[in-house]
Amino acid sequence: MGESTLRDVAELAGVSPRTVSNVVNGYARVTDATRSKVEHAIAVLGYRPNVLARNLATGRSGQIVVVVPYLDTPYFAELLQTIIPTARKAGYNVLVDQTDGDRDHEVELIGRGPRRFLFDGMIISPLGLSQEDLSLRDPTLPLVVLGERPSDGTFDHVGIDDVAAATEAVRHLISIGRRRIAAIGDQPYPTGEAAQLRTRGFRAAHTAAGLPVDESLIISTTRFNRADGATAMAALLDRADPPDAVFCYSDLVASGAIHTALQRRLRVPEDIAVIGYDDIEDGRYGRPTISTISPDKKAIAQLAVERLIMRIGSTEPVLGVELRAAHRLIPRESTLRDVP
């Protein structure tokens, strides 16, 4: 038996060759029922598309790249778990690159370097890039940016309202009677926009409640990780006037902070309440469970993939847009011992 063709698949599935091509290449929307019939026919016949010929004809690779600073950060791992199947369903393979926040590497990826031919578009959560770096990128690269790098009108930006989310987190601490609240995670340098927005929310919640902000209780960190959270909490607890609550800029920071508090034989939340950010899985299963701001990671991933594919398929200039996903406050044991 010879090698199956696209027409063979079409006949078995009872659809047109064009529909099979659309399913294989992810170029057009088809119903789930039609996609299922085509995929079943492909499996039965063992059909293998000539990817090289397709790429030469279309000038596309059929791949997108997702660029994150750290793969060991649960937030990005959980985001990838939605991005990859969403892109795959649309007919794209996903490459993943870790930059460690290295600016030179991130600049190379968004430029006209030798890797550019490997992918059709990019979703990036930059850490080292400045806004100026993004404005000097390869203008032909379809790009969606995550995190806090506002669009310059040539790419799309997907995220949540960090100021509102941080305000809500601190308002929660105030609502449970805490008045001396610290913050761990500020990053007062040009590429630390996400942290700076959370600091704005921290201050806004105090102002709205008529409380003074003790600037000495805002602790900077180089990363949003457990080690920095533990170290910062130790410094806060060594003070003569330690805080009674801490807003941490990630759940990993909160985990490290709680570790230090428990080592000092403090009770969480009775002696010191802690709230995090990101709603990672680990925060739901530790003791105490971590109160957090939960971004809609599924919506962020889906919006990013949909906008990138739209950009890849567009032959006309498309203005960049700011896309907001929802977030919600989830109180847990680290702020409320008896969670309903």
C-alpha positions in Angstrom: 0.0 0.0 0.0 1.4 3.4 -1.0 1.8 6.4 1.2 -1.6 8.1 1.9 -2.3 11.5 0.4 -4.3 14.5 1.6 -7.0 13.5 -0.9 -7.2 10.0 0.7 -7.8 11.6 4.1 -10.5 13.9 2.6 -12.4 11.0 1.1 -12.3 8.9 4.3 -13.4 11.8 6.4 -16.1 12.9 3.9 -14.8 16.5 3.6 -13.0 18.5 1.0 -9.2 18.4 0.6 -9.2 22.1 1.5 -10.8 21.3 4.9 -8.1 18.7 5.6 -5.5 21.3 4.7 -7.1 23.7 7.1 -7.1 21.2 9.9 -3.5 20.2 9.3 -2.2 23.7 9.0 -4.4 25.4 11.5 -5.3 28.3 9.1 -9.0 28.4 9.4 -11.6 27.6 12.0 -13.4 24.3 11.7 -16.0 22.7 14.0 -14.8 20.3 16.6 -16.9 17.5 14.9 -15.2 18.1 11.6 -11.7 18.4 13.2 -12.4 15.1 15.0 -13.4 13.3 11.7 -10.3 14.6 9.9 -7.9 13.7 12.8 -9.5 10.2 12.9 -8.9 9.7 9.2 -5.3 10.9 9.5 -4.8 8.3 12.3 -6.4 5.4 10.4 -4.5 6.1 7.2 -1.2 7.0 8.9 -1.1 10.2 6.8 2.0 12.3 7.3 2.0 15.9 5.9 5.0 16.9 3.9 6.0 19.6 6.4 9.1 20.7 4.6 7.2 21.3 1.3 4.4 23.1 3.2 6.9 25.4 5.0 8.7 26.2 1.7 5.4 27.0 0.0 4.0 29.1 2.8 7.2 30.6 4.2 6.1 29.4 7.7 7.6 26.9 10.1 4.4 25.8 11.9 6.1 26.6 15.2 5.8 29.4 17.8 8.2 30.1 20.6 7.3 30.9 24.2 10.1 32.7 26.0 10.1 32.9 29.8 12.8 34.0 32.3 12.7 30.8 34.5 11.3 27.4 33.9 11.6 26.5 37.6 9.0 29.2 38.5 5.7 27.4 38.9 3.7 30.3 37.5 5.4 30.0 34.1 5.2 26.2 34.2 1.4 26.3 34.9 1.0 28.9 32.1 2.8 26.7 29.6 0.4 23.9 30.5 -2.4 25.9 28.8 -0.4 27.6 26.1 1.0 24.4 24.6 -2.3 22.5 24.1 -4.1 25.7 22.9 -1.4 26.3 20.3 -1.3 22.6 19.3 -5.1 22.6 18.7 -4.5 25.5 16.3 -1.9 23.5 14.4 1.3 25.0 15.9 4.1 23.2 17.7 5.6 25.1 20.7 9.3 25.8 21.3 10.2 27.0 24.8 13.2 29.1 25.7 14.5 30.2 29.1 16.4 33.4 29.3 17.3 33.7 33.0 16.5 37.3 32.6 19.5 37.9 30.4 19.0 41.0 28.4 21.4 40.1 25.6 19.6 36.8 25.0 16.2 38.4 25.0 17.4 41.1 22.6 18.8 38.4 20.3 15.5 36.5 20.3 13.3 39.5 19.3 15.9 40.6 16.7 16.8 39.4 13.2 19.2 36.8 14.5 19.9 33.3 13.1 17.1 31.7 15.1 14.4 33.9 13.6 13.6 31.4 10.8 12.8 28.7 13.4 9.4 30.1 14.5 6.5 32.1 13.0 5.8 34.2 16.1 6.7 34.7 19.8 5.0 34.9 23.2 7.5 36.4 25.6 7.5 37.3 29.3 10.6 39.6 29.3 12.7 40.3 32.4 15.8 42.0 31.0 14.2 43.9 28.1 13.5 47.6 28.4 10.7 49.3 26.6 13.3 50.8 24.2 14.6 47.3 23.5 11.1 46.2 22.5 10.7 49.2 20.2 13.8 48.2 18.3 12.8 44.6 17.8 12.4 42.9 14.4 9.2 44.6 13.1 8.3 41.5 11.0 8.1 39.3 14.1 4.5 38.6 15.3 4.8 39.2 19.0 2.7 39.0 22.1 4.1 40.2 25.4 3.2 39.0 28.9 4.0 40.7 32.1 4.2 44.5 32.4 5.7 45.9 29.2 2.9 48.2 27.7 2.4 47.8 23.9 4.0 50.4 21.6 1.2 49.8 19.1 3.0 47.1 17.1 2.4 44.1 19.5 -0.2 42.9 21.9 0.2 42.9 25.7 -1.7 40.4 27.9 -1.8 40.6 31.7 -3.9 41.5 34.7 -4.4 44.8 36.4 -1.5 44.6 38.9 -2.3 47.8 40.7 -5.9 46.7 41.4 -4.8 43.2 42.3 -2.2 44.4 44.8 -4.6 46.9 46.3 -7.1 44.1 46.8 -4.5 41.9 48.5 -3.5 44.7 51.0 -7.1 45.7 51.5 -7.7 42.1 52.7 -5.0 42.4 55.3 -6.4 45.6 56.5 -9.9 44.1 56.7 -8.7 41.4 59.2 -7.3 44.1 61.5 -3.7 44.4 60.4 -2.2 47.8 60.5 1.6 47.4 60.3 1.9 45.8 56.9 5.1 45.1 55.0 5.7 44.3 51.3 8.3 41.9 50.0 9.3 42.0 46.3 9.7 45.6 45.1 12.1 46.0 42.2 13.0 49.7 41.8 14.8 49.5 38.5 13.8 50.1 34.9 12.8 46.5 34.1 10.9 45.9 37.3 7.6 47.3 36.1 5.4 44.4 37.5 6.9 44.8 41.0 6.5 48.6 40.8 2.9 48.3 39.9 2.3 46.0 42.9 4.1 48.5 45.1 1.7 51.2 43.8 -1.2 49.0 44.8 0.3 48.5 48.2 0.5 52.2 48.7 -3.0 52.8 47.3 -4.6 50.4 49.7 -3.0 52.3 52.7 -4.1 55.7 51.3 -7.7 54.5 50.8 -7.8 53.2 54.4 -6.3 56.4 55.8 -3.2 54.5 57.0 0.4 55.9 56.7 2.9 53.9 54.5 6.1 53.0 56.3 8.5 53.0 53.4 11.1 51.1 55.4 8.7 48.1 55.4 8.9 47.8 51.6 11.6 45.3 50.9 13.3 44.9 47.5 14.3 41.5 46.1 16.2 40.5 43.0 13.8 37.6 42.2 10.4 36.4 43.2 11.7 33.2 44.9 11.6 31.4 48.2 15.1 32.3 49.2 14.6 36.0 48.8 11.3 35.8 50.7 12.9 34.0 53.6 15.8 36.5 53.8 13.5 39.5 53.6 11.2 38.1 56.3 14.2 37.5 58.6 15.2 41.2 58.2 11.6 42.3 59.0 11.4 40.1 62.1 14.8 41.3 63.3 13.4 44.8 63.6 12.4 46.3 67.0 9.0 47.0 65.5 8.2 44.0 63.2 5.1 44.0 61.0 1.9 42.1 61.8 1.2 41.2 58.1 3.2 40.9 54.9 2.1 41.3 51.3 4.4 39.1 49.1 4.8 39.7 45.4 4.6 36.0 44.5 3.5 32.8 46.2 7.1 31.6 46.2 8.2 34.7 48.1 5.3 34.0 50.5 6.4 30.4 51.0 9.9 31.6 51.9 8.5 34.2 54.3 6.3 31.7 56.0 9.2 29.3 56.4 11.2 32.0 58.3 8.2 33.0 60.4 7.6 29.3 61.5 11.3 28.9 62.2 11.1 31.8 64.6 8.2 30.0 66.3 5.7 32.6 65.2 2.1 31.5 64.4 0.8 32.2 60.9 -1.6 34.0 60.7 -2.2 34.7 64.4 1.2 36.5 65.0 1.8 37.5 61.4 -0.5 37.2 58.4 1.0 36.5 54.9 -0.6 36.9 51.5 1.0 35.9 48.1 0.4 36.4 44.4 0.0 34.0 41.4 -2.1 31.1 43.0 0.4 28.4 42.2 -0.4 24.8 43.1 2.1 24.5 45.9 0.3 27.3 47.8 -2.9 25.2 47.9 -1.3 22.2 49.6 1.3 23.6 52.1 0.6 24.3 55.8 -0.6 26.8 56.2 -2.2 27.2 52.8 -1.3 30.5 51.2 -3.8 33.3 50.7 -3.2 34.7 47.2 -4.2 36.8 44.2 -5.2 34.4 41.5 -4.7 35.6 37.9 -6.8 33.8 35.3 -3.9 31.9 33.8 -6.1 30.0 31.4 -7.5 33.2 30.0 -4.0 34.8 29.7 -2.7 31.8 27.8 -5.7 31.6 25.4 -5.6 35.3 24.7 -1.9 35.2 24.0 -2.2 32.3 21.6 -5.2 33.7 19.8 -3.7 37.1 19.3 -0.4 35.6 18.1 -2.1 33.4 15.5 -4.1 36.3 14.4 -0.9 38.3 13.9 0.8 35.4 12.1 -2.1 35.1 9.7 -2.5 38.8 9.0 -1.0 40.4 5.9 -2.0 43.9 7.0 -0.5 45.9 9.9 -2.5 45.3 13.1 -2.5 47.8 15.9 -1.3 46.4 19.2 -3.9 46.1 22.0 -3.9 45.9 25.8 -5.7 42.7 26.8 -6.7 42.3 30.5 -7.5 38.9 32.1 -9.4 38.7 35.3 -8.0 38.1 38.8 -9.6 37.2 42.2 -8.6 37.2 45.8 -8.5 33.7 47.4 -8.3 33.9 51.3 -6.7 30.8 52.8 -5.1 29.8 56.1 -2.1 32.2 56.0 -4.5 35.1 56.6 -7.6 33.4 57.9 -7.0 30.4 60.2 -10.6 29.2 59.9 -11.2 29.4 56.2 -14.9 28.7 55.3 
